[in-house]
């Protein structure tokens, strides 16, 4: 994960977000007050004949007066992890489509809810901006440089989340890579890169050593 992570324990408000251009608001069903840009959200909901609680089924993105984009989604407690990630992926789709360099994730609720929402949103954002190999000439690599979490500050830097993202990305890379390109050299390079990025001990053995190591138990 190359993007920088910032964490701010204070709940986001319109003043702290005045310079932000791409915002994701992760709410619970009871968070219908003190939400930044609530008037703009209500106006959009009224125009499309929708209700606030409909955000737990269909995330909604709105354009703000300063030209920014704010996307709102409600994650109910009874949702499983797959359902949470699906809603979050839909919510961030219009944001990452703009090749944004900065994303502000704003979480609300009690501490347990904010922790869960911050974790899930950070994972979904980072895994969906991962750059995958593409042979399309018009392909543009994602340009995300910084993710800022508002409303919850963890005691760690989400290293374990970054490791999951790296593993997920590697699996997707190998899945979409043409079979004729999946050479032993490529696998070695991918493993070496993962080890370097995560501080793992990494050692390569030549085939004869590996063969002896595998056959050793059989000779006992």
C-alpha positions in Angstrom: 0.0 0.0 0.0 1.8 3.2 -1.2 -0.9 5.7 -0.1 -0.3 7.6 3.1 -2.7 7.0 6.0 -3.9 9.8 8.3 -6.2 9.3 11.3 -8.2 11.9 13.1 -10.2 11.0 16.2 -12.5 14.0 15.9 -15.8 13.6 14.1 -15.8 15.3 10.7 -17.7 18.5 10.1 -18.2 20.9 7.2 -15.4 23.1 8.5 -12.8 20.4 8.7 -13.8 19.1 5.3 -14.0 22.5 3.5 -10.9 21.8 1.4 -11.8 18.1 0.7 -13.0 17.0 -2.7 -13.7 13.3 -2.3 -15.5 12.2 0.8 -17.1 8.9 1.9 -19.5 9.1 4.8 -20.1 5.7 6.5 -23.2 6.0 8.7 -25.5 3.9 10.9 -29.3 4.0 10.7 -29.5 6.4 13.7 -27.0 9.0 12.3 -29.5 11.3 10.8 -28.3 14.5 12.5 -25.0 16.5 12.5 -24.0 14.9 9.2 -21.8 17.2 7.1 -23.6 18.6 4.1 -26.9 17.2 5.3 -28.9 19.9 3.5 -27.3 19.0 0.2 -28.1 15.3 0.9 -31.7 16.0 1.9 -32.2 18.0 -1.3 -30.9 15.1 -3.5 -33.0 12.6 -1.6 -36.1 14.7 -2.0 -35.4 15.1 -5.7 -35.1 11.4 -6.4 -38.0 10.6 -4.0 -35.9 8.6 -1.6 -35.5 8.5 2.2 -32.5 8.7 4.4 -32.7 5.1 5.5 -32.7 3.9 1.9 -29.0 4.5 2.0 -28.7 1.1 3.7 -29.6 -0.4 0.4 -28.4 2.1 -2.2 -25.5 4.4 -1.5 -25.9 7.9 -2.8 -23.2 10.3 -4.2 -23.9 14.1 -4.3 -22.0 17.0 -5.8 -21.2 19.8 -3.4 -21.2 23.6 -4.0 -17.3 23.6 -3.9 -17.2 21.0 -6.7 -16.4 18.1 -4.4 -18.2 14.7 -4.3 -19.6 13.2 -1.1 -20.9 9.6 -1.0 -23.2 8.4 1.7 -23.9 4.8 2.8 -25.6 3.3 5.9 -24.1 0.0 7.3 -26.6 -1.7 9.6 -25.3 -3.9 12.4 -26.9 -7.1 11.0 -24.9 -7.0 7.8 -22.2 -9.6 7.3 -18.8 -8.7 6.1 -19.5 -9.5 2.4 -22.6 -7.3 2.5 -20.7 -4.4 4.1 -18.0 -4.6 1.6 -20.5 -4.7 -1.3 -22.2 -1.5 -0.2 -18.9 0.2 0.4 -17.7 -0.7 -3.0 -20.8 0.8 -4.6 -20.3 3.9 -2.4 -16.7 4.6 -3.5 -17.2 3.7 -7.2 -18.0 7.3 -8.3 -15.1 8.6 -6.1 -12.3 6.4 -7.5 -13.7 6.8 -11.0 -12.3 10.4 -10.8 -8.7 9.1 -10.2 -8.6 11.0 -6.9 -5.4 11.6 -5.1 -7.1 12.0 -1.7 -10.0 10.3 0.0 -11.6 11.3 3.3 -13.4 8.5 5.1 -15.8 9.8 7.8 -17.3 7.4 10.3 -20.0 8.0 12.9 -21.6 6.2 15.8 -20.3 4.7 19.1 -16.6 3.5 19.3 -17.3 -0.1 18.4 -19.2 1.0 15.3 -16.7 3.6 14.2 -13.9 1.0 14.6 -15.7 -1.5 12.5 -16.7 1.0 9.8 -13.2 2.6 9.7 -11.6 -0.9 9.2 -14.1 -2.0 6.5 -14.0 1.3 4.6 -10.2 1.5 4.6 -9.9 -2.0 3.3 -12.5 -1.5 0.6 -10.9 1.8 -0.6 -7.4 0.5 -0.7 -8.2 -2.9 -2.3 -10.2 -1.2 -5.0 -7.6 1.4 -6.0 -4.8 -1.3 -6.3 -3.1 -1.1 -9.6 -3.6 -4.3 -11.6 -1.8 -5.2 -14.8 -3.6 -4.1 -18.0 -2.8 -4.2 -21.7 -5.3 -1.6 -22.6 -3.7 1.5 -24.1 -6.2 3.8 -22.4 -5.6 2.3 -19.0 -4.8 4.9 -16.3 -3.2 3.8 -13.0 -4.9 4.8 -9.8 -3.4 8.0 -8.4 -4.4 7.7 -4.7 -1.8 9.3 -2.5 -3.5 9.8 0.9 -6.4 8.3 2.9 -7.7 10.3 5.9 -10.0 8.6 8.4 -12.1 11.0 10.5 -14.0 10.0 13.6 -11.8 7.1 14.8 -8.1 6.8 15.5 -6.7 3.3 15.9 -3.6 2.5 18.0 -2.0 1.0 14.9 -1.4 2.0 11.2 -3.6 -0.8 9.7 -0.5 -2.8 8.7 -2.6 -6.0 8.9 -5.2 -4.5 6.6 -2.5 -3.5 4.2 -1.2 -7.1 4.2 -4.6 -8.4 3.3 -4.8 -5.9 0.5 -1.4 -7.0 -0.8 -2.5 -10.7 -0.7 -5.8 -9.9 -2.4 -4.1 -7.8 -5.1 -1.5 -10.5 -5.8 -4.2 -13.2 -6.2 -6.1 -10.9 -8.6 -2.9 -10.1 -10.5 -2.1 -13.8 -11.0 -5.8 -14.5 -12.0 -5.9 -11.9 -14.8 -2.3 -12.5 -16.1 -2.3 -14.6 -19.3 -1.1 -18.2 -18.6 1.9 -17.9 -20.9 3.1 -15.0 -18.7 2.9 -16.9 -15.5 6.5 -18.0 -15.5 8.6 -19.2 -12.4 10.5 -15.9 -12.7 7.3 -13.9 -12.3 6.3 -15.8 -9.2 9.7 -15.3 -7.7 9.5 -11.6 -8.4 6.1 -11.2 -6.8 7.1 -13.1 -3.7 10.3 -11.1 -3.4 8.4 -7.8 -3.7 5.9 -8.9 -1.0 8.7 -9.9 1.4 10.4 -6.5 0.8 7.3 -4.5 1.4 6.3 -6.3 4.5 9.7 -6.9 6.1 9.6 -10.7 5.7 12.6 -12.9 5.7 13.0 -14.2 2.1 15.3 -16.9 0.8 15.5 -18.6 -2.5 16.9 -22.1 -2.9 18.1 -23.8 -6.1 16.2 -26.9 -7.3 18.7 -29.4 -6.0 18.5 -28.1 -2.4 14.8 -28.0 -2.6 14.7 -31.6 -3.9 16.9 -32.8 -1.1 14.8 -31.0 1.5 11.6 -32.5 0.2 13.0 -36.0 0.0 14.8 -36.0 3.3 11.9 -37.2 5.5 11.3 -40.1 3.1 14.8 -41.4 3.7 14.4 -41.7 7.5 
